[in-house]
Amino acid sequence: MATDYGQSYGLGDGSGFPGDTGARRHRLPVGLRAPFEARSWREFGYVLAGLPVGILLFTYAVTMVSLGAGLLVTFLGVPVLAAALAGCRGFGAMERARARALLGLRVSDPEPLRPKKQGAMGWMGAVLKSGVSWRSLLYALVQFPWSVFSFVVAVNFWAVGWAMLTYPLWFWVFPMYAGQDGLQLYGDETHRVYLDNPFEITVTALVGLLVTLATPWLVRALTTVDRVMVHGLLGPSRLATRVVELESDRGVVVDTAAADLRRIERDLHDGAQARLVNLAMDLGLAKEKLKEDPRAAAVMVDEAHGEVKTALQELRDLARGIHPAVLTDRGLDAALSAVASRCTVPVRVEVDLAERPASAIEGIAYFTVSELLQNISKHARATSAAVEVWRVENRLLLQVVDNGVGGAHASAGSGLAGLAERLDAVDGILVVDSPVGGPTRITAELPWRPEPTTG
């Protein structure tokens, strides 16, 4: 089950992202350039737009739900309430789009309505029973007070910060047009304090600078709450997400099984089967020549004997690729040691397991290590490698390390990406740490399930 990892061991920049040429370098630190970054202004725009949107959503939700609840004594309350929830779902789609455009938050659409019956009654029943509808209504209710709070805080901090920072540029307005020395800091019937001398003006500008630098981070903290609300209330539920993941994993398992069957069929057809056909033909010719030329027949039988040995070896290799007998009989330690002995570089194998996992998990672990070692032989240009297997609570961990050239990454289309998909199909994880120049450390994590007992 060798996988072509040629792309995985390509000498890239080690970032793990195709086409990534490295982040652009800035002369100013992030704290100083934050007020001028496009991201900060987009987040501030999100907060500004949040207030009118919040008023619209809250007004619609309260009005329609109240109307529908009041009309529940009649049949009209049900369609009105269903329409209210459907409208909230529509506003939820609008909010997901707004968060994607201004916050860069990509939230998948929730599960669609699936009416069990045709017609208006079936649609209304699906809307009223859908958890997405009620979560969208909850979002419309809680987003309004939060949008008021975040709008007031963000606008005040932003305005005060920039006003104080630019105070040296416009303080002359007060003595020229307002009839006072400067911005009034304090005042009562007998005493007033103005920011009018150079020291006070400078201190005001410095305080304004601090507020201006802190405001983008404050706005970012406010929008973090918005991110949580959009993701938690307007996105798909955990159950729906899990169902999608399981459907995707099932597809991967089916495709993998089909690919393995095609590989076995191809290996049998092109390898052992072809040799057995040639063997039958040679034995037939030898049989015909047995009486006429016994010596030539003996030579042909000897050649056929060699073909039998080769066919048997190919069948053993094929059987080992399906499920090696040593894995079934003696477990991972012996099976991985056998794989390591066929690697082109010295491999240290260490398996620390008090008991054997389920046969399915054991097989996946074996083939994962086998593929990684085969690719070390082909692409890593290493002089040594190590395999470690251990258990942590309910997880089985595998780690394969080599001192090769590095540069491996699980990008789309690479062999490691295919291996990661196979592990993901059983709730496994593949982590690749392979800087250019090495070493490469690949860790696989699988769920631990013990072998079921019989009897």
Beta strands, then each sheet from edge to edge (+ up, - down):
strand 1: 183-187
strand 2: 192-195
strand 3: 347-352
strand 4: 385-392
strand 5: 395-402
strand 6: 429-433
strand 7: 440-447
sheet 1: 1+ 2-
sheet 2: 3+ 4+ 5- 7+ 6-
end
